[in-house]
Amino acid sequence: MKRWRETNVRFHLGIAAAFALAAALALGLVYSFNQYKDQIIEEQEEQLLTIAKAVSNSISVYTDFYFADLLDVNTYDEYQEAGKLYLETGEEGPIRKFLTEHMRIQNEDVSNFLVSSDPENDGEHEVLIQGGEDRTYTSVNYFDGKEKDSRIDILRDEENQFYLGLSMPTLDGSLRLYFVINIERMYQKVASYIKVGQNGYVMIKDSTGRILMHPVKKQIGKDVISGREAMYPDFDLSELETLIEHQKQGREAAEIYHSYWWTDEVPKRVKKIAAYTPVWFQDDFIIVSAVIDYDEIAAPISQAMISISLLTIALMTTFVVVLYKLRISSIARTRAEEENEYLRELNSKLEELRRRQEQMAHNQRLQLMGT
């Protein structure tokens, strides 16, 4: 019995040690996976920021190229002569012809050439001559470019298309010469080919938060907060609003926040990672942002953790079952040994009793004989 109790104690100590080991292993796995997930998320943020910077740099090079071309056009003798004729006589034919012909040799990104009056501080300007298709443009935002006296207007036409209006003073400062760059075509060249996960994308906003380019066309032109509040009044945009405030400050960073996939027919609330950077000109900027679904990065890691945890549980369960069966076998063997020991002791006692009985019988016979 004593031996059985000792075996029972050892068994329970073994079970307790096994569960302690399993708990320690589980905690170690959770900690390791969380560390690994944090590392992967951090690497993804760095990668997104690299993408945003690459697009930002492409836009900067893109606009620098067209500003350089604009400076060249401004120095052409044919343009100067046609411009002076227009200023002196109001004759538009030669300068319009020059702009139209120059449009043909330009990249398709240039949607129009404009000669306009010099805009006042409110951003309004009067288009005097157009080299391409006649359109009505409204300047919704503007800021100084990198070159002296250069200017960049965010233009919107009557079809709600958005453009970058790159302009320089021309004809001794009497007028301004504009290259009108189609933002959608620019986006197609510098950002649309970039695939950011399954649902992610790259988008462009101005410094006021107005969306200039987005995969969903109905989002273009809207304020990223008030426009969406008008479209989806019941949505929680608090975290998105904080993100946009940081972007409007000209920061370069990566953040995790809750928002919605605006590409879905019915947007659903999700967790996102956004990396953003400004494209600085002189005293203002536009914002390039790369966005990805957080779960696309974290979900596979969580699934792996769950799979390994389930495997660990299965192994521990198997171990406990085997240990239990061994315990049952050990108990049966111990009891059999104890019963055998008991039987041996009983047999020994019976043998001793038999010897004593024989001795008593022998003594009695001797006593009878003596009598």
Stockholm file with secondary structure:
# STOCKHOLM 1.0

chainA/1-371         MKRWRETNVRFHLGIAAAFALAAALALGLVYSFNQYKDQIIEEQEEQLLTIAKAVSNSISVYTDFYFADLLDVNTYDEYQEAGKLYLETGEEGPIRKFLTEHMRIQNEDVSNFLVSSDPENDGEHEVLIQGGEDRTYTSVNYFDGKEKDSRIDILRDEENQFYLGLSMPTLDGSLRLYFVINIERMYQKVASYIKVGQNGYVMIKDSTGRILMHPVKKQIGKDVISGREAMYPDFDLSELETLIEHQKQGREAAEIYHSYWWTDEVPKRVKKIAAYTPVWFQDDFIIVSAVIDYDEIAAPISQAMISISLLTIALMTTFVVVLYKLRISSIARTRAEEENEYLRELNSKLEELRRRQEQMAHNQRLQLMGT
#=GR chainA/1-371 SS CHHHHHHHHHHHHHHHHHHHHHHHHHHHHHHHHHHHHHHHHHHHHHHHHHHHHHHHHHHHHHHHHHHHHHHHHHHCHHHHHHHHHHHHHCCCHHHHHHHHHHHHHSCTTEEEEEEEECCCTTCCCCEEEESSSCCCEEEEEEEECSSTTCEEEEEEETTCCEEEEEEEEETTTTEEEEEEEEHHHHHHHHTTTCCBTTTBEEEEEETTSBEEECSSGGGTTSBTTHHHHHHCTTSCCHHHHHHHHHHHTTCCEEEEEEEECTTSSSCCEEEEEEEEEEEECSSCEEEEEEEEEHHHHHHHHHHHHHHHHHHHHHHHHHHHHHHHHHHHHHHHHHHHHHHHHHHHHHHHHHHHHHHHHHHHHHHHHHHHHHC
#=GC SS_cons         CHHHHHHHHHHHHHHHHHHHHHHHHHHHHHHHHHHHHHHHHHHHHHHHHHHHHHHHHHHHHHHHHHHHHHHHHHHCHHHHHHHHHHHHHCCCHHHHHHHHHHHHHSCTTEEEEEEEECCCTTCCCCEEEESSSCCCEEEEEEEECSSTTCEEEEEEETTCCEEEEEEEEETTTTEEEEEEEEHHHHHHHHTTTCCBTTTBEEEEEETTSBEEECSSGGGTTSBTTHHHHHHCTTSCCHHHHHHHHHHHTTCCEEEEEEEECTTSSSCCEEEEEEEEEEEECSSCEEEEEEEEEHHHHHHHHHHHHHHHHHHHHHHHHHHHHHHHHHHHHHHHHHHHHHHHHHHHHHHHHHHHHHHHHHHHHHHHHHHHHHC
//
